[in-house]
Amino acid sequence: MSARPFADLRERLKSGRASLAAAYREKPRAAHYLARHAALVDALLAELSTRLGLARGICLVAVGGYGRGELFPGSDVDVMLLLPAEPLEAERQALESWVQACWDVGLEIGHSVRTVDACLAEADADITVETNLLEARRVWGATALFDDFGRRFRARFDAQRFFDGKLAEQHARHARFDDSAYKLEPNLKDSPGGLRDLHTIHWLAQACDIDAGWSGIARAGLLTEGEARRVAREERWLAKLRIHLHLLAGRREDRLAFDYQSELAACLGLAPTAHRRAGERLMQGYFRAAKLVQRANDILIQSLRVRLFPVVAPPLPIDDDFQLRAGLLEARDPDVFLRKPDALLRAFLVYARHPQLAGFEPTTLRAVWRASARVDRAFRATPAHRALFIALLREPLGVTRALRAMHRYGLLGRYIPAFGRIVGQMQHDLFHVYTVDEHILTVLRNLRRFTVAQLAHEFPLASRLIAAFDKPELLYLAALFHDIAKGRGGDHSALGALDARGFCRQHGLDKTDTDLVAWLVDMHLVMSRTSQKEDISDPKVIAAFAARVGDTRRLDALYLLTVADIRGTSPTVWNAWKGKLLEDLYHAAFARLQGADLAIAGIAARREEARVNLALYGLPRDAADALWRHLDKAYFARFDARDMAWHARMLWRRDATAGAVVRARLSPAGEGIQVMVYAPDRPDIFVRICAFFARIQYTVLEAKIHTTRNGYALDSFQVMDLAHRNIHYRDFLAFVEYELARDLDPARPLQAVQPGRLSRHQRHHPYPAAVHLEADRGGDGQVLSITCADRGGLLFAIAEELMRHEISVYAAKIDTLGERVEDTFLIRGERLNAPPERAALENELRGVLG
C-alpha cells in the first residue's frame, strides 16, 4: 500500500504536535502536555491499525513511558505487538507493513513483536524488559489477550528479584555519571537526582502493591501529604524542563547542554541578576531539585525495602535515644527529634562515631527530614547545639560523611544559612566543575584524607603537618567558609572571612582560633597565587609572602587548605608540578620564618650540592666551571642543585656550541617532562619553542629563560600532556630533542601553528580576557599577567606578539585551571619604558586573546 492514504494521518500528527507545543509554550502544564501527546498518538495508532486491517486477535500495547501515559516531545513511541501465537509468513509481512506505515506517518516507534510466553521469558531474562511491561497499557486490539498477559505477568512477578534488579540498575546508572548530580551539563533523565530516580521509586512502589503515584505513597504512610506534594512539584518541574528542552532542540535531548541553558532560563521566565546569569539561576534551581529527588530516593527506597523485607534482627542500643538495627541508625522513639531538638545534631554525631553504620533507618530518616524545619534562629542560638556542632568537627573519624549526610538531608544549610544560599550554585569560571556546596565539601574531604595514616603516601608533607596540627577542626571551619560568599558580589574571601569570624565567636572559639579561621578564609587564594604567578626563587618574593603569613602555624594551615582547595576544584586541575611549587614555597617561607637568610646561604649550598651530584656521574669537580663562569647570580638563585647539575652535565665541553643543544628528561616533579634548550641567543627562540610545543599539543607549565654572559640562551621548560595520551616517554624524549633542535635552526622558517578553538563551555560562558602590566618586585623589568580562556596555540600567540614588540621573556609561569589560564611573564624591553607603548601592548594582547 502506498504512503498516500496516510497523508492525512501524517498531517494530523504534525498539526496536533504543533498545537500541543504552542499551547504548552503559552501555558506550560507538563502533565497536560504529556497526557494529550500520548492520547494523540493512541488515536493515530488505533486508526492506522484499523485502516491496515491488522488482525483483531492482535493487541497493540504501549510500554515504558508511553505506557505510563507520559510521552515527551522527542521520545520514542515504545509499543509491543502482542500475538496469540507465533505469526505465519503472511501475518509477519502485515506486521512489517504496519511498522513501515508508522514511520511513514511520522511516528518514531520502538517496537517488539511477542507472544505472551515470549513476553514472560524476556521479562525473566531482562529487568529492563520487565520494567517496560510493568507499565503496559492496551491501545488497540484484543482485550482478552491483554488481560491474559496481565494475569500471567503478575502471577510470575517476583518482588524481591525485581527490587534487587532495579537497585543494581540504579547503582550502575549513577556510576555512569560518577555518582554525581552536579555535572556542568547534567542529564535530566538519567543523572542522579533526575527523573529516572523518581521513576524507580514508582516502579518499586508498584512492586509493593502501592499505586496511584505520590498520593498512594502518602496514603501508605511513607511520606506525609505535604512531603508528597513537594516531591510531586519537583517531578512536574523536571518534566516541564524536559519538555522545553525537547521543543528547543527539535529532537530528543535530555542533557542540559550549555547550548540550551540560557534559552531554557528564558522559557521559564528567569532573568539575570546583578551577580548571576539567567542560566546560572536555572542550574541552581535544577541542582536543588536534584538534591530533593536524591533525598526522596534515599528515604523511599529504604522504606520500600523494609516494607517488602521486614527487618527481624533485634536492635543493639547505642545510647538512650539511638540504636543500631540491621546496620542502620535508628531513633528508639521517632518523636525524639520533636521532644529533644538537640537529637537532630546528636544523630549525626552518633553516625560519625560508628563507622559500621551504613545509613539511617527509613523511619528515622523521614523523622529527620520532617524535623529539619526546626533548625531556625533559636535552634542555632542554643549553646548546647553550638557545642554539639563543634564536637562533631572534633571527631577523629566520620566527620566528612556526617556533614555530607547533614547536607543531603537539608540540615547543614539550615544550621549555616550562608551555606544554604550557595546550595546548587554553579561556578562558570572555566575550572570549577562542582557547585559551590559540593566543592566546599570536597575540600573538607581532602583535608580529612590528610589525617588518614594509610593515605600518607599521597601527600607526605600534608599528612605530616596535619598530624602535628593541634586543632584540625579550625581547618575544617576554614574549608566550610572559604567559598561561602560566592555569588554575592564583591571579594568572596573578605566576605567569607566576616561570616567565619561571626560563626566562630558564636560557637565559643577563643580570639586566637577565631582569628586563624577568619585569616585562612581571607587568605585562602594567596599561597596558590604566589606559587603559580611569582618567581619563588626570588628572596624578595619569599620575604614578602612570609611577612603576610606571619608565623609557622599559619603557614602550616594555609598550605593544608591550599592543597585541599586546588584538588577540590576539578579532577584535572591538580598536577605534580603545582604540588612541587607549593612545597617549594612552603619550605622557603618556613626557613624565612625561622630566621634563615636564603639569599646568602642558598646559592653556595646549591652550588656545592650540584658539584656532589656531578661527581656521582664520574665528572671532575670543576666540570661545571666552564659553564658557570658565564652565568650570573640570577641563574644560581632561580635553579635548584639538581637542575644546575643536569645543565652542567648536558653541556660539559659544549658551552661554546654553534648549534642548539636540546635535552629532555622526565620531570623531577614526578609528572610531565623537563626540557633544556641551549643555543646562541636570538629574539625568536622563545617563539619557536612555544610553537613546537603547541604543535605537539603539550602545555608549558613553567619557563625559565636565562641569557649567559657569552650570548647564549639557557632555557628550561616544564611541559605536560594534559590530554593524557599515554605516550611512551623513552621514544618521546628522543623525539623532542631531535625535532625541537631542528625547529631552532635559524635557517628553518618558523613553523605555523593553527589557532585552537574555544570549547562549547567557553562559547556559552565567555570568560573575559584580562591583561595587566606592572613593575617587577625586584625592579628588573615588568610583570605581565594574563587571564583568559584556554585554547590550543595560546602561548605561541602571546610569544609572537611579544617578539613583534621587541620584548624578551626571562621567566614565565603558565597556570592552567581547567579551561582557564592565568599566565605570568617577567619581561624586559626598551619599549616598556614608555607608557604609550605599554598601553599599546596591553591592547594588542587583548586583541590576540579575544
TIDREN-304657 format. One line per field, with one value per residue (C-alpha): residue number from 1; x, y, z. Coordinates in steps of 0.001 Angstrom, whole numbers, plus 500000, padded with zeros to 6 digits. Layout:
! residues N
resi: c(NUM|...)
X: c(X|...)
Y: c(Y|...)
Z: c(Z|...)
This chain:
! residues 850
resi: c(1|2|3|4|5|6|7|8|9|10|11|12|13|14|15|16|17|18|19|20|21|22|23|24|25|26|27|28|29|30|31|32|33|34|35|36|37|38|39|40|41|42|43|44|45|46|47|48|49|50|51|52|53|54|55|56|57|58|59|60|61|62|63|64|65|66|67|68|69|70|71|72|73|74|75|76|77|78|79|80|81|82|83|84|85|86|87|88|89|90|91|92|93|94|95|96|97|98|99|100|101|102|103|104|105|106|107|108|109|110|111|112|113|114|115|116|117|118|119|120|121|122|123|124|125|126|127|128|129|130|131|132|133|134|135|136|137|138|139|140|141|142|143|144|145|146|147|148|149|150|151|152|153|154|155|156|157|158|159|160|161|162|163|164|165|166|167|168|169|170|171|172|173|174|175|176|177|178|179|180|181|182|183|184|185|186|187|188|189|190|191|192|193|194|195|196|197|198|199|200|201|202|203|204|205|206|207|208|209|210|211|212|213|214|215|216|217|218|219|220|221|222|223|224|225|226|227|228|229|230|231|232|233|234|235|236|237|238|239|240|241|242|243|244|245|246|247|248|249|250|251|252|253|254|255|256|257|258|259|260|261|262|263|264|265|266|267|268|269|270|271|272|273|274|275|276|277|278|279|280|281|282|283|284|285|286|287|288|289|290|291|292|293|294|295|296|297|298|299|300|301|302|303|304|305|306|307|308|309|310|311|312|313|314|315|316|317|318|319|320|321|322|323|324|325|326|327|328|329|330|331|332|333|334|335|336|337|338|339|340|341|342|343|344|345|346|347|348|349|350|351|352|353|354|355|356|357|358|359|360|361|362|363|364|365|366|367|368|369|370|371|372|373|374|375|376|377|378|379|380|381|382|383|384|385|386|387|388|389|390|391|392|393|394|395|396|397|398|399|400|401|402|403|404|405|406|407|408|409|410|411|412|413|414|415|416|417|418|419|420|421|422|423|424|425|426|427|428|429|430|431|432|433|434|435|436|437|438|439|440|441|442|443|444|445|446|447|448|449|450|451|452|453|454|455|456|457|458|459|460|461|462|463|464|465|466|467|468|469|470|471|472|473|474|475|476|477|478|479|480|481|482|483|484|485|486|487|488|489|490|491|492|493|494|495|496|497|498|499|500|501|502|503|504|505|506|507|508|509|510|511|512|513|514|515|516|517|518|519|520|521|522|523|524|525|526|527|528|529|530|531|532|533|534|535|536|537|538|539|540|541|542|543|544|545|546|547|548|549|550|551|552|553|554|555|556|557|558|559|560|561|562|563|564|565|566|567|568|569|570|571|572|573|574|575|576|577|578|579|580|581|582|583|584|585|586|587|588|589|590|591|592|593|594|595|596|597|598|599|600|601|602|603|604|605|606|607|608|609|610|611|612|613|614|615|616|617|618|619|620|621|622|623|624|625|626|627|628|629|630|631|632|633|634|635|636|637|638|639|640|641|642|643|644|645|646|647|648|649|650|651|652|653|654|655|656|657|658|659|660|661|662|663|664|665|666|667|668|669|670|671|672|673|674|675|676|677|678|679|680|681|682|683|684|685|686|687|688|689|690|691|692|693|694|695|696|697|698|699|700|701|702|703|704|705|706|707|708|709|710|711|712|713|714|715|716|717|718|719|720|721|722|723|724|725|726|727|728|729|730|731|732|733|734|735|736|737|738|739|740|741|742|743|744|745|746|747|748|749|750|751|752|753|754|755|756|757|758|759|760|761|762|763|764|765|766|767|768|769|770|771|772|773|774|775|776|777|778|779|780|781|782|783|784|785|786|787|788|789|790|791|792|793|794|795|796|797|798|799|800|801|802|803|804|805|806|807|808|809|810|811|812|813|814|815|816|817|818|819|820|821|822|823|824|825|826|827|828|829|830|831|832|833|834|835|836|837|838|839|840|841|842|843|844|845|846|847|848|849|850)
X: c(500000|501357|502031|499460|496440|498298|498981|496028|497358|500794|499300|497120|500203|502201|499452|498491|502049|502380|499165|500320|503681|502050|499620|502459|504592|501599|500755|503363|501470|503623|501045|498508|501020|502297|498805|497473|500520|500071|496346|497120|499476|496993|494316|496655|497974|494453|493234|496314|495828|492188|492919|495577|493258|495593|494207|491791|493409|496468|496778|498713|500284|502022|505026|507640|506998|504388|502626|502677|500848|503825|505028|507663|508057|511213|510746|510337|506895|507554|504976|504574|502513|501140|500242|498158|500691|503844|502966|502772|504637|501612|500983|504661|504507|501373|503152|506157|503800|502258|505681|506609|503313|504043|507296|505533|503061|505986|505906|509384|508421|510468|508657|508714|506549|505930|503570|502586|505030|507825|506981|507285|510553|512060|510869|512556|515804|515982|514974|514566|512002|510211|510049|508651|505993|505123|503696|501962|498726|496336|495960|494051|493060|492335|491304|491143|494726|495929|494065|495595|499048|498396|497267|500198|502701|501535|501414|505110|506232|508950|509024|512362|514124|512639|513629|517228|517446|516197|518595|521529|520372|520191|523673|525086|523312|524591|528111|527982|527671|530358|527585|527257|524182|526399|527852|528052|525701|523605|521205|517643|516505|519379|521727|521488|518607|516970|513559|514682|515274|511626|510516|512476|510508|507212|508276|509375|506162|504208|506268|504934|501341|501289|499654|498259|501619|502675|499273|499330|502792|501495|498431|500805|502444|505804|505517|503251|500797|502929|506118|504392|503144|506651|508230|505417|506021|509712|508779|506471|509227|511733|509160|508387|512079|512469|509525|511008|514383|512931|510995|514064|516268|513626|514500|515120|517788|517980|521268|521120|523820|525337|523721|520260|520689|520122|517133|515615|516004|514114|511369|510959|510936|514303|516156|519786|520593|523443|525731|524318|523382|519910|521419|523124|519792|518266|521002|520761|517064|517841|520531|518255|515507|518017|519061|515442|514935|518031|516734|513332|515022|517123|514183|511612|513830|514846|511193|510029|512799|511646|508057|508998|511611|510846|513856|513602|517048|516873|518238|521543|521316|523824|522533|519223|517900|519555|520148|521668|519296|520447|523425|521301|520963|517502|515868|514417|511446|510626|509332|512702|513567|510401|510899|514639|515704|519389|518885|518957|522661|523371|522124|524907|527446|526493|526662|530227|531288|530042|531653|529836|526565|525536|522992|519755|516762|513927|511535|514366|515355|511813|511695|514968|513636|510404|512151|514755|512405|513013|516593|515858|517382|516505|517912|521171|521437|521187|524609|524146|523504|526573|528681|527393|528325|531874|532084|531216|534097|536452|535611|538621|536550|533423|533339|533056|530314|528366|528475|527617|524618|523579|523842|521936|519053|518842|520283|523661|522180|519720|522358|524675|522268|525087|525849|522181|522334|525103|523474|523330|525168|527223|530604|531159|534799|536041|537752|535362|533369|531283|528607|529896|528407|529872|533270|533310|532514|535130|537760|536730|537048|540531|541614|540238|542150|545386|544595|544312|547590|547067|546941|550059|551937|549642|550714|553510|554098|550378|549938|552883|551659|548060|549198|551094|548357|546813|543247|542325|538712|539873|540956|537539|535802|538010|537086|533364|533607|536329|533909|530665|530318|530487|527786|527182|529340|532489|535511|534222|537338|536781|533025|533552|536090|533428|530970|533603|534555|530940|530342|533469|532579|529036|530429|532729|536119|538735|540202|543355|541411|538793|541488|543153|539953|538999|542568|542603|539329|540573|543958|542945|543995|547282|549581|548409|548717|552202|553480|551934|552390|555552|559215|559558|563314|563470|564248|562190|559090|559657|560218|557009|554978|556434|555623|551956|551809|553468|554212|554727|551337|549533|551895|551088|547344|547452|549460|546977|543936|545541|546372|542902|541273|543121|542454|538768|538132|538328|539957|542143|543416|545857|549169|552551|554113|551672|552365|556102|555680|553576|556059|558981|557157|556263|559862|561292|558760|559267|563032|562457|560118|562745|565284|567367|568878|568230|569901|573279|573231|571104|573300|576528|574783|573140|576415|578143|575257|575433|579168|578460|575750|578163|580701|578129|578292|582082|582700|585531|584745|585458|583215|580687|583172|583337|579577|579205|581711|579222|576286|575292|573800|570232|570810|572001|569086|566446|567621|567973|571025|569575|568852|572273|573984|571849|572645|576354|576414|574497|576684|580064|582582|579702|579335|580531|578450|577421|574005|571179|571526|568173|567901|564745|564105|561223|560393|561813|558399|557043|554798|555487|558921|561648|563336|566604|567488|570970|571586|573083|570596|568126|564826|562754|563928|561059|558501|559945|559894|556275|555310|556874|555023|551756|552034|552604|549803|551914|551243|554106|553756|556837|559609|562871|564707|568325|570853|574504|577337|578715|575466|573651|570089|569880|566187|564351|560741|558371|555800|552939|550478|547208|545338|546949|547617|549835|552798|555809|558287|561523|560777|559117|562147|564319|561647|561560|565341|565647|562588|562938|566635|565620|562947|565512|567729|567677|567733|564411|561273|559136|556530|552869|550542|546832|544844|542754|539004|537111|535135|531334|531618|533751|531454|528370|530069|532682|535442|536749|540423|542458|545920|547881|551405|553201|556756|558605|559098|562855|562913|564432|561543|557791|555329|552777|549683|547204|543950|541714|540001|542448|542824|545420|548347|547576|551101|552556|550210|551317|555011|554669|553065|555821|558503|556804|557139|560836|560173|562151|560761|563059|560546|557035|554539|551622|548815|546119|542922|540623|539664|541114|544719|546367|549780|552519|555547|558573|559565|562102|562276|563122|559608|558209|559741|557190|553608|552042|553994|552842|549212|549549|550991|548128|545509|547110|547423|543722|543054|545144|543351|539889)
Y: c(500000|503439|506037|508332|507120|508093|511699|512859|510990|512465|515944|515263|514203|517210|519756|518047|518207|521823|522744|520968|522753|526153|525596|524422|527480|529653|527797|525175|522376|519275|516637|518080|518050|514523|513034|514850|513857|510201|510414|511917|509048|506484|507696|507681|504179|502834|504341|503194|499625|499682|501045|498446|495684|494444|491138|491707|488839|491054|493576|496803|497626|500826|500147|502167|505875|505829|503032|505250|507864|510249|510967|513712|515624|513847|510467|507234|505677|502303|499706|495956|493914|491137|488000|484977|482692|482837|484655|482951|484465|486424|487802|488714|490725|492513|493444|494747|496869|498244|499204|500887|502772|504106|505590|506976|508760|510269|508124|507100|503832|501385|498093|494438|491557|488876|486212|486147|483279|485247|488294|486343|484716|488080|489640|486865|487398|491204|493608|496440|494449|493536|497213|498228|495530|496595|499776|498068|499719|498483|500878|498778|495219|492029|492901|489261|488657|491724|490625|487144|488706|490885|487961|485763|488623|489416|485753|485199|488571|488154|491369|490635|489821|492926|495116|493875|494209|497810|498826|497264|499069|502392|501933|501177|504212|506514|505150|506216|509784|509348|509224|512988|515080|518144|517901|521084|519518|517001|514547|515464|511889|509605|511599|511032|513230|513069|511837|508212|508207|509163|506505|503943|504885|504427|501027|499777|501114|499055|496028|496691|496976|500755|502531|505996|507772|510152|510296|506494|506624|509174|507015|504103|506211|506538|510325|512976|514634|517779|515900|514001|517275|518728|515772|515791|519502|518869|515997|518330|520960|518466|517213|520793|521442|518273|519223|522685|521076|518683|521509|523754|521011|519776|516205|514038|515783|515036|516728|520253|521338|524815|525460|525428|526704|530386|529724|527357|530022|532447|529852|529594|533366|533550|536830|537572|539318|541649|538735|535720|534853|533553|530172|530007|530638|527853|525417|526317|525502|522214|521214|521989|519890|517082|517223|516849|513965|512227|512704|511263|508404|507536|507642|505860|503074|502275|502430|500200|497724|497413|497059|494199|492608|493444|493564|490927|491354|492746|496286|496993|500025|502838|505331|506426|507748|505736|502134|500052|497907|495852|498160|501340|504105|504110|506508|504482|506852|508543|511576|512138|514975|516813|516188|516768|519156|518565|514959|516337|517080|514164|511751|512849|512807|509176|508485|509841|507795|504476|503760|500417|502285|502060|504873|505843|503611|504942|505925|507828|509423|510639|511964|513868|515361|516457|517898|519786|522790|523204|524301|528016|531104|529960|526474|527948|530279|527473|526975|523186|522931|525023|522807|519705|521088|521901|518467|516892|518752|517473|513803|511703|509763|510199|513998|514106|511508|513072|516542|515116|513376|516615|518342|515642|515735|519521|520261|521761|524597|525315|525301|527550|529770|531202|527637|527145|530090|528513|525075|524211|527388|526800|528456|529260|530225|527519|525413|524634|521604|521339|523517|525692|523463|520296|521981|523026|519505|518084|520416|519275|515647|516364|517774|514720|512423|514011|512627|509002|507232|504677|507529|509369|508340|510532|513841|513155|516784|517494|514316|515216|518783|517892|515158|517830|520481|520951|521848|520422|521488|525046|523854|522268|525505|527394|524877|525322|529111|529677|529972|530516|534111|533185|534855|537806|540245|541753|539883|536482|535912|539056|538493|534855|535886|538076|535168|532836|535281|535680|531918|531215|533844|532477|528964|529948|529809|531986|535022|533242|530420|532782|534991|531979|530722|534175|534777|531450|532257|535734|534445|531112|532137|533812|530790|529329|532725|533286|529842|529917|533559|534809|533841|531895|531612|535357|536000|539188|537204|534759|537575|539326|536101|535154|538632|538180|534778|535867|532568|528861|527763|529922|528720|525088|525782|527785|525096|522402|524428|525434|521876|520658|523595|523171|519432|520132|522293|519645|516251|517837|520999|519437|518099|517168|520406|522537|520304|520893|524673|524742|522551|524721|527852|526248|525202|528565|530511|528192|528771|532518|532487|530503|533269|531697|534081|532221|534829|534210|530536|529184|529795|528497|525395|524673|525041|522625|520158|520375|519536|516487|515448|515741|513584|510801|510688|510415|514009|516067|518621|521505|520089|522871|525757|526348|526897|528638|531380|532665|532707|535436|535369|535309|531877|530356|531900|530540|526953|524239|521985|519116|521421|523052|519657|518451|521542|521265|517552|518009|520965|519708|520836|522173|525646|527243|525070|526625|524926|524296|521685|520268|517730|516271|514138|513019|515889|515610|516870|513416|514315|515627|516328|518921|520313|522258|524428|525930|527926|531204|533811|535228|537105|534259|531374|531595|531833|528804|526736|527726|526878|523431|522523|523913|521697|518531|519609|519863|522551|524648|524893|526974|528581|529901|531974|532910|534690|533900|536429|534873|535395|532068|531337|528752|527976|525407|524308|522166|520706|518254|516396|517466|515169|512135|510317|507675|508497|506205|508576|506840|507409|510757|512310|511482|512930|516210|516531|515963|517860|520889|521256|521149|523822|526076|526122|529792|528662|526872|529020|529466|526694|527739|526979|526642|528588|526311|526548|527548|524758|524862|525773|528773|529847|529818|531154|533523|534439|537993|538309|540411|541846|543733|545166|546264|546774|543655|543446|543179|546201|544260|544519|544234|541580|540746|538976|537392|535653|534250|531146|528455|527232|525496|527687|530423|530670|530816|533692|535625|534939|536052|539328|539976|539315|541752|544409|543506|542288|539450|536957|535868|533833|532521|530635|529078|528124|526071|525868|523575|525657|528882|530050|532520|533211|535389|536596|538512|540621|543234|545635|549259|549952|549120|552325|554437|554454|554663|551565|549664|550626|549595|546237|545587|546488|544374|541402|541695|541545|538375|536778|537842)
Z: c(500000|499141|501757|500163|502205|505369|504366|506469|509493|508994|508804|511849|513850|512677|513369|516644|517937|516801|518632|521779|521619|521093|523945|526162|525424|526212|529421|530387|532137|531937|532923|530452|527595|528273|528554|525467|523423|524425|523592|520168|519369|520771|518340|515358|516097|516584|513326|511448|512754|511708|508226|507618|508758|511438|512721|515623|517517|517938|520771|520377|523743|524880|527126|529006|529454|526694|528555|531634|529581|529561|526050|525788|522500|521342|522993|521054|520932|522579|521575|521624|519200|521398|519425|520391|518636|516558|513284|509901|506964|505718|509204|509535|506306|507536|510744|508802|506686|509872|511244|507949|507935|511443|510197|507103|509364|511301|514433|515562|517158|519146|518722|519642|518418|521053|522246|525914|526523|524840|526946|530160|529090|528111|531389|533364|531455|531354|534132|531588|529605|532815|533806|530419|530676|534229|532676|529768|528595|525921|522979|520426|519737|521643|525182|526287|525124|527020|530165|529891|529594|532645|534816|533853|534190|537730|538712|537899|539297|541952|544010|545675|542403|540804|543756|543749|539978|539938|542716|540831|537692|539569|541043|537570|536090|538824|538330|534657|535934|538634|541268|540963|540254|539889|536401|534357|531787|533753|532157|533133|532866|533895|536170|539937|541064|537630|536526|536353|540134|540591|538106|540115|543231|541345|539986|543393|544921|542373|543418|546937|545594|546113|543165|542450|542409|545168|546799|547055|548623|551136|551944|552550|555273|553563|553197|554641|552278|552317|551524|548723|547232|547413|545592|543027|542451|541720|539399|537464|537311|535914|533416|532392|531882|529796|527547|526954|526219|523627|521964|521826|520415|517979|518952|521980|524078|527775|528553|529938|527500|527597|524205|525787|529342|528598|526322|528876|531535|529289|528721|532496|532947|534693|534174|535017|538284|539170|540023|538189|534629|533894|533001|536404|538118|536043|537005|540698|540516|538811|541318|544250|542694|542104|545756|546879|544440|545819|549364|548442|546599|549671|552074|549956|548663|552231|553307|550463|551172|554788|553591|551275|553509|557152|559457|562166|563754|567312|567786|569543|571880|571324|573896|575400|572079|569312|568413|565648|563601|560592|560054|560164|562744|564276|566694|569583|569501|566154|568089|569757|567383|568389|572124|572128|569348|570140|568916|565362|565791|568126|565446|563115|565939|566601|562860|562772|565801|564444|561055|560861|560248|556591|556874|558602|559135|556905|559684|561368|558088|557489|561052|560500|557267|558932|561963|559910|559759|563494|562786|562948|564527|568053|567413|566107|569105|571672|573344|573608|569868|569089|571318|569508|566098|567215|568853|565508|563826|566534|565970|564919|562340|560258|560008|556226|555906|558774|557210|553784|555325|557050|553690|551799|554259|554439|557884|557043|555006|557783|560505|558449|556454|554333|553223|552369|549956|547859|547562|543860|542827|539698|539110|535443|535894|533479|536123|538991|537866|541031|542544|545386|548099|546560|546136|549796|550991|548617|550106|553572|552444|551080|554440|556202|553837|555035|558502|557320|558063|555284|552737|553955|550805|548678|550235|552742|553707|554196|556236|558462|559001|559841|562252|564191|563938|567374|566340|562916|563430|562666|559213|558663|559627|557180|554481|555218|554884|552273|549318|551205|549962|546258|544182|546478|544571|545974|547294|548403|550515|552581|552885|553830|556481|558117|558126|559561|562306|563392|563367|565428|568022|568330|568843|571695|569962|571599|569844|568624|566983|565580|564071|562441|560808|559528|558314|556430|554668|553758|552534|551011|547479|548368|548526|545212|543507|544893|543882|540425|539472|541141|540991|544225|543721|544402|548123|547932|546923|549784|552263|551225|551410|554790|556099|555069|556769|559988|561740|561032|562460|559927|557212|558003|557991|554768|552976|554023|552985|549672|548615|549599|547770|544465|544470|545107|542050|539335|538784|536081|537802|540276|538999|540444|539225|541222|544193|543843|543587|546753|548629|547485|548605|551940|552672|551615|553696|556677|556540|556301|559295|561207|560536|557717|555147|551910|549740|551394|552327|549498|546458|547984|549290|545941|544035|546379|546124|542337|542389|544560|542107|539184|540991|541153|537361|537393|536295|537786|540468|538091|535306|535766|535908|532133|532035|535372|534592|532012|534448|536873|540352|538972|537422|540687|542564|540186|539581|542200|542586|540546|537603|537788|537820|534900|532838|533562|532716|529448|528405|529578|526941|524806|526287|523012|520623|517303|517128|519546|522279|523382|526169|527749|530818|532976|535289|538818|539953|539110|536179|532682|531230|531659|528569|528455|525465|524993|521823|520572|521705|519159|519547|518075|520280|522785|519973|518176|521360|522089|518516|518796|521984|520603|517530|519590|521966|525088|527673|529028|532809|533518|531530|532967|530382|531059|528870|529562|529524|526349|524408|524773|525773|528549|528892|530957|530362|532378|529961|530296|528123|529681|527276|528988|525713|527350|525127|525565|527165|526140|522446|523086|524812|521802|519513|521459|521454|517708|516433|518696|517817|514148|514658|516360|513270|512148|508517|509012|508673|511760|511641|511582|514482|513875|516485|518673|519078|522160|523820|523963|527648|526752|523920|526124|529264|527863|530239|529785|528890|531317|530581|533214|533335|536491|537665|538799|542558|542003|539701|536782|534352|534109|535225|532524|533872|531500|532411|529694|528323|527255|523693|521579|520494|523022|524431|520920|520008|523106|522467|518846|519897|522467|519835|517481|520188|520687|524218|525741|528242|531053|533053|532564|534693|532906|535269|533561|535609|533687|530645|532025|532082|534410|532880|534306|532325|533540|530563|529512|526602|525905|524652|528064|529437|527549|528921|525414|524351|527434|526766|523105|524119|526546|523905|521194|523525|524354|520622|520331|523283|522187)
